[in-house]
Amino acid sequence: MTVNQLDDIIKNSKSILLLSHINPDGDTLGSVCAMYSLVEENYKKKPDICVVSKVPSVYSFLPNIEKVKSISDMDLSREYDLVINLDIAALDRCAEAAVLFEKAKYTVNIDHHQTNNGYAKFNVVMPEASATGEVLYEISQALNWKISNVAAICLYTAILTDTGSFKFSNTTQRTMEIAGKLLSYGVDPSDINQKCYESNSKDMVLFQSYCVSKTQFEYDDKIAYTVVYKKDLERYNYNGDDFTEGLTEKLRAIKTTEIAFVIKELNPSMSKISMRSKTKDISKVCASFGGGGHKLAAGAVVKSNVSGTIKLVLDEIKKQKLC
Ligand SMILES: [Mn+2]
């Protein structure tokens, strides 16, 4: 799609819905909140925003976040003129909201995941971009959209969180240029850093320390992993926020670690893998379980209990000769 088509589509649409992925992160939330402002300020239209899962309380500072509706607030039979998916690598990542996407007259998919297959009618997928927030900035530039302070705060948050504070390998010269540009719209980087990274609950920090303390090592410490059981979450007063955010990176931070992963118990027969690496392409490991992501940061849901999943993951890493 050319970006000019996106301009036409927005102009031709009366009802617009913005969707984020399940278990939302700073990029998908920053992107929907930024898109709201960009559409409102440049087209005088007020889109709906739907986020299927709970919004982590750390992101309650984002402008426009109060406009987010949960799936239970949505009329699932409604036919929107336009649904825009932001940071959604595959349609099943919008869970129950996928029906709204499928019913829409126009569908747009704005993303940066390598594994995104262009499932919408109009796709803007830039795998070289660090974050969907970065893609959205490029679109804004191409269409000469005005960027307000509010939109800039949201875009900056999207990029900051998806690059792990401009530390991950997806950070490019362009990423830094865009972040610098966003500061010129009045974004305060220290304030946003504090809101994103120094606003965790005591329970969450202590829970993560507990998980780190039970890390297991394999292959001469090249693999580090830990597990998150439901009962442990409850012991630390789990409140529905993502208590595992950043946990995998803590295991990757060990000098010897090549591949780090966290296995989270979803129910007795379902587990979630979050995997990180320093240099190995672990997206293929996650893809073998039907998941996906990026080369050095990927995830998947596996139909097995925690101990079964550990074995499956270690076997797959061995099969792919990553260690
Ligand atoms: Mn992203």
Residues whose N, C-alpha, C, O or C-beta is under 5 A from the ligand:
A	BS01	MN	D27 D87 A131 T132 D162
